[in-house]
Amino acid sequence: MVHLMADPLSQQAYLHEDRKKQVLDKLNLVTISIVLLRYKCTLLVTGICQP
């Protein structure tokens, strides 16, 4: 395991995975924000407050 991490290629692959995860997290946040905004707009339009 330690030997694997010492390998530059494995290190690079690990960093790439980490970068990919960060991007996915950002996308998830954006998606959640949009859904919440749309939900809020729906609430404003209908005037019904749902939990």
Order of alpha helices (4+ residues) and beta strands (2+ residues): alpha-alpha
